[in-house]
């Protein structure tokens, strides 16, 4: 595995652990300071900046005991990458497909955005 794939995988796992356990340090390490989160769930549109997303995850961690999250795809092209994570059991019953954009900024890989598709369960 290339050093880029290793680092991108590490960042995605920081997201998985940080969102699941409500760990702000892991989320802050993984995401660029200007990162954004987008998606729609149950008719509500979400457009959050990093501060709001980290606060949401710290206040309401995603892993209630049965969260599974799997990195299903990583594509790298030079200093840009995209990745997909499939989550089930988020907040107990929700399923998501998460699409991440990453790039090398300030000399290191960082997640710059997450767009999610709510694929199952109710909140």
C-alpha positions, 0 to 999 in steps of 0.5 A, a space after each residue: 500500500 502506498 504512503 498516500 493510501 496509508 495516510 488517507 486510510 488513517 484519516 478516514 479511520 480518525 473520522 470513523 472513531 471520532 464521529 462514533 465516539 464523539 472525539 473532537 481531537 480525532 475529528 479536528 486532526 482529520 478535517 481541514 479547518 474549512 471543511 464542510 458537511 452536506 446531506 439530506 435526511 428525513 427532509 432536512 438539509 444539512 450544511 455544516 462547517 467543521 465547528 458545527 459538525 464536531 460539536 454535533 458528534 461530541 454532543 451525540 456520538 454515532 456509536 450507540 454500540 452497534 455501529 459498523 463502518 467500512 471504507 469501501 473505496 479510495 481513489 487517489 490522483 496526485 494530491 487529490 483523492 475521494 473515498 467512500 465509507 458505508 455506515 450502519 447502526 449510526 445513532 442506533 438505526 441509521 445507515 449512510 454512504 459517506 463521500 469524502 474529498 481529500 487533498 494535500 494542503 499545507 504539506 499533508 493530506 486532509 479531508 476537505 468535505 463530506 457529503 452523505 446519503 441517508 440510505 436507511 433507518 429513521 432518526 
